[in-house]
Amino acid sequence: RTLSELVGELRSRYFISGEINSEVADPDAKMREIAERHADAEVTWLDGVSVDYKDWHFNVRPSNTEPLLRLNLESLISPEDMEAKRDLVLDLIRDA
């Protein structure tokens, strides 16, 4: 099987936000806040903060060159669920 076939299978099961950049004043403080707000999930600190729920997960990591946080989020439920979860996390990231 080709790589594009394998990726196509995954894309049909996972609804993916793609990488979304947000400028923040203090990336480290914001990642700590995200981890605290999602304490009911499995939180790991590898390449930023990763938050895993049963049917969705996301990673927020800092840019090495700019005051940005980069969000990648995936849902197993639907495109609409991914968009709703994405918007919730972005609101948290972008809230001053």
C-alpha positions as CSV (number, residue, x, y, z in Angstrom):
1,R,0.0,0.0,0.0
2,T,1.1,3.5,-0.7
3,L,1.7,6.2,1.9
4,S,-1.1,8.3,0.4
5,E,-3.5,5.3,0.9
6,L,-2.4,4.9,4.5
7,V,-2.8,8.6,5.2
8,G,-6.2,8.6,3.5
9,E,-7.4,5.9,5.9
10,L,-6.2,7.9,8.9
11,R,-7.8,11.1,7.6
12,S,-11.2,9.3,7.3
13,R,-11.0,8.3,11.0
14,Y,-9.4,11.4,12.5
15,F,-10.7,14.9,12.0
16,I,-7.6,17.2,12.1
17,S,-7.3,20.9,12.7
18,G,-3.9,21.4,11.1
19,E,-1.3,23.6,12.8
20,I,-2.7,26.9,14.0
21,N,-0.4,29.6,15.3
22,S,-1.3,32.1,18.0
23,E,0.8,34.9,19.3
24,V,1.0,35.0,23.1
25,A,3.0,37.1,25.6
26,D,4.2,34.2,27.7
27,P,4.1,30.8,26.0
28,D,5.3,28.8,29.0
29,A,2.7,30.4,31.4
30,K,0.0,29.7,28.8
31,M,1.0,26.1,28.4
32,R,0.9,25.6,32.2
33,E,-2.6,27.2,32.2
34,I,-3.7,24.8,29.5
35,A,-2.4,21.8,31.5
36,E,-4.2,23.0,34.6
37,R,-7.5,23.6,32.8
38,H,-7.3,20.0,31.3
39,A,-6.3,18.2,34.5
40,D,-9.1,15.7,34.0
41,A,-7.2,14.4,30.9
42,E,-3.9,12.6,30.5
43,V,-1.4,15.5,30.2
44,T,2.2,14.9,29.1
45,W,5.1,17.4,28.6
46,L,6.9,16.3,25.5
47,D,7.4,18.9,22.8
48,G,5.1,21.3,24.5
49,V,2.0,20.1,26.3
50,S,-0.1,17.2,25.0
51,V,-3.7,16.6,26.3
52,D,-5.3,13.3,25.6
53,Y,-9.0,12.5,26.1
54,K,-10.7,9.3,25.0
55,D,-12.0,10.6,21.7
56,W,-9.9,13.7,21.1
57,H,-6.5,15.1,21.8
58,F,-4.2,18.1,21.1
59,N,-0.7,19.4,21.4
60,V,0.3,23.0,22.1
61,R,4.0,23.7,21.6
62,P,6.0,26.9,21.5
63,S,7.8,28.3,18.4
64,N,11.6,28.3,18.8
65,T,11.9,31.6,17.0
66,E,8.7,33.6,17.7
67,P,6.4,34.3,20.7
68,L,3.9,31.8,19.2
69,L,2.1,28.7,20.4
70,R,1.2,26.1,17.8
71,L,-2.0,24.1,18.2
72,N,-2.6,20.7,16.6
73,L,-5.9,19.0,17.5
74,E,-7.6,15.8,16.4
75,S,-11.1,14.4,17.1
76,L,-12.4,10.9,16.5
77,I,-16.0,12.1,16.5
78,S,-16.8,14.4,13.6
79,P,-15.5,17.5,11.8
80,E,-18.0,19.6,13.8
81,D,-16.7,18.2,17.1
82,M,-13.1,18.9,16.0
83,E,-14.1,22.5,15.2
84,A,-15.8,23.0,18.5
85,K,-12.9,21.6,20.5
86,R,-10.4,23.6,18.4
87,D,-12.4,26.8,19.2
88,L,-12.4,26.1,22.9
89,V,-8.7,25.5,23.0
90,L,-8.0,28.5,20.8
91,D,-10.1,30.7,23.2
92,L,-8.0,29.5,26.1
93,I,-4.7,30.2,24.2
94,R,-5.8,33.6,23.0
95,D,-7.4,34.8,26.2
96,A,-5.0,37.3,27.7
